[in-house]
Structures are given as structure tokens and as C-alpha cells.
Amino acid sequence: MSGEFELIARYFTRPVRRAALGVGDDCALLKVAPGMQLAVSCDMLVEGRHFLSTVPPDRLGHKALAVNLSDLAACGAEPLAFTLALALPRADDRFLAPLAQGLFALADAHDIELVGGDTTAGPLNLCITVFGQVPPGQALLRSGAKPGDDLWVSGTLGDARLALEVFRGRVALPGGELDAVRRAMELPQPRVALGRALRGVASAAIDLSDGLLGDLGHVLQRSGVGATVDVDTLPRSSVLAAQPVALQHECVLGGGDDYELLFTAPPGQAAAVRAAGAAAGVAVTRCGTITGERGLRVRDGQGRAIEVPFHSFDHFKE
């Protein structure tokens, strides 16, 4: 296998179309539309922590970019470019070719281009920084939720956590169902179009990476409010819905890796929220209410309080 710079040239160098300067210099140069603000986010995927060693390389490339695009979606930003810092135990064509293929397939789907980064030898680790643009004053933030706002979520929740429990040996699923939940875990779809459609509609937003309870907690803290979550309304797949209720609650409330959008909006914006979901081709579900009273409460369909004996994912508590 050739060296570091040949590796970059072979797998990660493509002509740029939107950036002023891409891979090959000390810095990339980005062009932001006049009057726009730059949105920047960074996420790292570490083998054994964020993904299993058995994940196919093309899916790993997809997910590495998807989790970063999800941050742009939560901000309502339009993707522009990204950088990739990659640590590899060895330079292996059989790994790198599909990794790059999965990475660039998602990049092309969202019209975002690789403009630089770094490679080194070491434990497998992918760190991506994304750059997007958003009109001033229109970015979706965690701090805008108000008492009386409705709480909404996109897509379905919990399948990625269910897949993890299969790999842990806690749950058994037949082949077709395992394939479906494993796809949710390894090929998340960032809700970029929905995030952009929610600008001017949603009052606050966050993407679900560490579990609904934990991520909603960030919104409540930044906004200085509380919330009531109606657990029975949280959308889930038919595979998860067939599991015991306690496991369903654990997956939809505490499971991570969903990469759906959790957002708030005034009740008068309900029609606009549904129109945004329809325009983006993503289902949206009302799942609770923002309250003036601090704290997070979970209740069932009969209005009874639900005790939550688990917590969302935390890198230093797992």
C-alpha cells in the first residue's frame, strides 16, 4: 500500500465545485453566500465506542458524515463542505475503497464536498467537521422553547438501540427484522431538508444522538423550561412495537443513535410543522408539551406518570 499522501489522493481527493479551494493546500477556502452565517460542527466516531468492528466500511463512511449532517439539520443549516481526520490501524484498500464510497455517496446526496483533513496511523477513528450556512437570525437553537409549545419528533425512534441490544445478546430477532434495525443503527438519515423547512416555524431544535430524555434535557436547560412527554405517542417501528413495553420505553426514551430531530413549536404552527414534514418527506409526530414548571415528566396514554429507571447515553457513565 502507498503512503499517506498517495492514500489521500487515491481515496479522498475530488474536484470541488462550491468551495474556492479544496484538498491539497494548507487550508481550504469556503465561499459563503452573501448575508449568510457559517454553521460549524464536529463529531468523532471511535471504534468500539461509537461503532462495532463488524460494521461494513461503506456504512461506516455513511454514518461518519451522517451524524455531522444531523447537527446541521438541527440548526436549520444548508451543508457546504466538510473535513475528515482519519486514524487507521493499517492502510487497506479493501477497507478504504468502500469507506470512501459510502462517505461520498451521502456527500453527493446532500451536495456537500470534502475540502481537507488529516490521516495518521492509530486506532480506527473518524473525525469530521462540517460547515454549513444559514441566514442570520434563522438558525434553530436549543434555547428558544417557550411554555405552551408543542413537542415534536421526526421519523421513528428506538430501532438503533434495539439493534444494539441484539448485539449485546439481550434480544433475539429474526433475520429480516435484525436487518431493519441494524440499518437504522448503521445508516441513519440526517434530516437536513426538514431542518431547513422548520426555519421560522420551530422555536427550538436538537438532533437525537444520545437519547430523547438526555437530548431534550439540553433544550430544557438552555430554554429554562420543563416538559411533559407522552410516551405512548412516540413513534416506533413495528419491530420495536412487538417488544415488551419496558424495552420499548428504554429504546425510545433512552436509546441513542436515532439522529431524528426533536423540536418545539407554538400550537398555532401545527399545520406549518406538518407541511414542513410533508415537504421534506419525513413523518412528524407531536409527542408532548413544554411547561413553565422546570423538570421533565413522562406519562402514558392514561396520563399516569411513568418512572424511568434508566438514563440516556453518556460517554463517561457507560
N, C-alpha and C positions, 0 to 999 in steps of 0.2 A: 504494500500500500504506500502511496506517495505521502509527502509531508503535509504540514498544517496548511500552507498556502495553496498547495495543489488541491487539498481537500475542499477548501473554501471555494476555489474556482470551479471545481467539478460539480459540487452539490448545491452551493448556496449563492452563486453569482448569476444574476439575470439582469437584463437592461431595465432601468427604471423608466417609468412613464410620468409619474406625478411628482417625484422628488427632483430637486435640482441636481443632486449628486448622491449616488448610492454606494454600494460596496466597492472598496479598493483604495480609499483615501483615509486620512486620519479621522475625519469627521464626515458624516452625511450632512447634506443640506436639504431642508424641507421647505416647500412652498405652502404657506397657509393662505387661504383666500382672504382678500381684504376685509377688515372688520371682524374677523373671527378670532376666537381664543384657542390656544393649544391645550388639548387634554392629554395627559400623560399618565400611564400606569405601568406597573411592573409586577410580574408573578414568576415564581420559581417552581419547577417540578423536580423532585428528588426521588430517585428510585428507592423503593422500599418504604417511602413516606407518603408520596402522592400517587404512585402507580406501582403495579406489580411487575416483576421481571418477565412475566409471561405475556404482557401486552404486546400486540403486533406493532412493529415500528411505524407503520403508516398511521395507525390510530394514535400513537404517542405524539407524532408530529402534529396531527389534527388537534389533539387536546391541548398541547402546549400553547398553541395560538388561540384556541377557543376560549380558554379561561381568561386570557387577556382581553380578547374582544368583548367578553361578557362585562368586563369593567367599563369599557367604553359605552356599551349598551346601557348600563346602569346610570351613566352620566348623560345619555342622550346625544352622544358624540358620533360624528362621521369618521370612520377609520381612514388614516392616511398612510402610515408606514410603521415598520417595527424593526427592532434589532434582536439578534439571537446570540446569547452567550451559551456555549455548549461544552460541557466536560464529558469526555469519552474514556472508558477504560482501554479501548483499542479502536483504531480506525478500520472499520469493517465495511466493505462495500455492501454486503448483504443486509446490513443494518441501516446504513446511511442512505442508500437509494430509496427504499420505501419511506423512511423517515422524512426525507425531503419531499417526496411525492405527496404524502399526507399533509404536510405543512403548507405546501404551495397550492394544493387543491382548495383548501379553505381560504387561503390568502386571495386566490383569484376570485372565489365566490363573493368575497367582500371588498374586492378592488383595493387591497392593501398590499404594499410591497416591502420586501426585506431590503434594508439600506445599510446594514453594518452589523458588527458584533465582535465575537471573540471565540476562539476554540482553544482547548487545552486538554491534556491528559489528566484523568482523575475519575472518581466515582461518577456514574451516569447522572447528569444534572442538566436541565434545560432552563434557562432564564431568559424570558422575553420581556422587552419593554415596548409598549405600543404608544403610538402618537395619533391623536385624532383632532378634529376641530369642531367647535360648537359656537353658535352666536352668543355674544356677551349677554349675560342675564338669563339665558335659556337653559343652562346646564341643570340637569336633575341632581339634587343634592340629598343627603341624609337628613338635613336639618329643617326641612320645610313642612313636616307633618303637623296638622292642627287638630284639636279636639273636634270630633264630629266627622272627620274624614273617614271615608271607606278604606278598607284594606283590601288590596287585590294581589293576585299572583298569576303568573303566566304558566301555560303548559300543564304538566303533571309533576308531582313530587314523589320522592322516595325510592324510585327504581334503582338508582345508583347505590344507595345504602343497602337495598335488598341484595343486589349483586355482591356487595362486599360481604354480607352475612353468609352467602353461599360459599364464597371462597374461604371464609373462616370456618366452615363446616357446621354452622348453626342451622342452616336452612337447606333443604334439598328441592331442586326444581327440575322438571323435565327439560330436555334439550332445547326445544323451541322457546320456552319461557326464559330459560337461562340466557339464551342468545339475545332476547329482547332487553332484559335488564342489564346485561353486560354491555350492550350497545349504548344504553343510557349512560353508563359509567365511563365508557371509553370514547364515545363520540358525542359529547354534549354539543348542542346547537346554540351558539350565542344569539341573543335576541336583539340584534343591532337595529333591525328595522322597527321593532316595537319601541325601543328606547327613543328613537328619533320621532316616531309618531306620537309619543307621550309628552314631548316638549310642549309646554303651555297648557297641558291637561293634568298631569300628575303633579302633586305637591312635594313628594319626596320619593326616592327610589334607592334600591340596593340590589345587587345580584346575590343569589343564594349559593354560596360556596361552602359554608361551614354548618349549614342547618338553619331552618326557619327561625327557631327560637333565638339562637345566638345572633343571627344577622338582623332580625327585627329589633333585638335589643340595642344594636348600634344606632338604628334610626330613632328609637325612643329616647336614648340618651342624648343624642345630638339635637333632637327636637324638643326635649323637655316635656314629654307627654307619656301616656300609658297606652295600653291596647288590650282589647279582648279578641281572642282568636276563636272562631267557631271551627273546631277540629273536624267535624263531620262534613264540612263543606270543602275542605282542602282536596284538590283534585288528585286522583291517583289512578294508575293503570288497573286493568282487570287482573293482571298478575298479582299486584300488591293487594288489591281488594279481596283476593281469595285467602290471604294470610290471616292469622289471629289478630284481633283488634289491637292488642297491646303492641304487637310488632308493627302493625300499620302506623300507629301513633308514633312509635320510635323512629320509623323511617321518614314520615312526612314532617315531623316536628324537629327531630334531632339529627337526621341524616344529612350529610354534605354532598357535594359534587352534583347538585341539581343544575346549577347555572341558569335557573329561571330568574325572572325579575319579580321582586316583591316591591309594591309601590302603594302610595296613598293618593287619594283624590277626593275633592269635595263631592258630596252626594249628588249635587247638580251636574256633575261631569260624568255620570254613569254612562250616558249614551255616547259621549265622546270617547270614553275608555273602550267601550265595546267596538266603536268604529275604528279606533286605533288598532285593536287586536285583529279585526277583520282585514284592515288594510295590510297588516304585517303577516297575515296568515297564521296567527297564533291565538289559541284559546286563552281567554282571560276569565278569572273567577273571583267574585267578591268573597272574602273569607274572614271578615272581621271589621272592627271599628276602632278608631283612635279615640282615646279618652283623655280628659283633663287630669284624672287621677293617675298618678305615677304607678308603674308596675305593669307586669304582663300577666294576664289571666287567660286561661284556656277553658273552654266549656264545650259540652256535647250538644247534640241536636235538641235535647230537652232543657237546655240552659243550665245543666248541672256542671259544677266546677270539676275539672279533670286534674288530678295530681300528675305531675311529670317527674318520674323518678330517674331521669337521665339528663344529660346536657349535650349541647352541640359540640362539634369538634373543636379542639384546641390543641395546637401543636405541642404544648408543654404540659398537657394534662392527660394525654393519651398513653 
